């Protein structure tokens, strides 16, 4: 990024356009002034300022684009109408005017990884194509908000005691996400960018849906450039920062960090000025990264859940849960015991009243 400051130990050259976008967004860097690589800065400013209203009504594969829904660091999502099945879907497009080898590869990779997977908690992809003007793929249109939006909304509650997500809902969401990850890992796909912004919560079912496989590592696919630093700083596992080999435990670290955030609606990181300092802190503080445990910030959290969170976010891969399934089972056991204890307390109260 800022070439006057060499990368910290364990961090190679900043090269990935998607990471550059996330890094700049996190630190409020101005790409023009702080030296973001050309690919990343053009990507960010190009997507942000590009006018795409003229695409409404355009036919894309078997669908017709209706209106823009959202913009990310690499692409734009439209609501569309699929004529063949007479339903509304989402279409993600990457304009060719912004195309680079890096973001084209991530875009194709996202579509291909999601298309391999068929799971109720993973966004399904229907069609992939190239119009000549842009690359696109179509997927399920999820009616709801991202988990990130829910966390921010709850955190703003004027009553301090209400600034926490319901514990049962938190445990249910994370166990379902872990079930999806366990399935993906069995297909030899590592997500590498699990975070609340990439989990959609369906309005009518409250079902969490994992999205954005743009950074996914497909074990049976081609080798990726080892000099790329991939991920979102807050949720990146130490091995991602060091650019060491990743495995399912990398997603476990990110999910554990997300669980921590869901339990307390904020993460007790040490005081850092920007993402680069956070990455350095993750490598130097190791298992002392979090200044407080979840139970110190949320009275509904007990020591047992503290232990689960801290095991999932351990610095060393071998100290974490060995699989998403193992992590999920621990949470399910904890949730079952909690429900049984609550039922026993209710029974005791009822007995005392007789």
Buried (B, 14 or more C-beta within 10 A) or exposed (E): BEEEEEBBEBBEEBBBBBBBBBBBEBBEBEBEEBBBBEBBBBBBBEBEEEEBEEBBEBEBBBBBBBEBBEEBBBBBBBBBBBEEEEEEBBBBBBBEEBBBEBBBBBBBBBBBBBBBBEBEBBBBBBBBBEBEEBBBBBBBBBEBBBBBBBBBEBBEEEEEEEBBBEBEEBBBBBBBBBBBBBBBBEBEBBBBBBBBBBBBBBEEEEBBBBBBBBBBBBEEBEEBEEEBBBBBBBBBBBBBBBBBEBBBBBBBBBBBBBBBBBBBBEBBBBEBEBBBBBBBBBBEBEEEBBEEBBBEBBEBBBEEBBBBBBBBBBBEBEEBBEBBBBBBBBBBEBBEEBEEEEEEEEEEEEEEEE
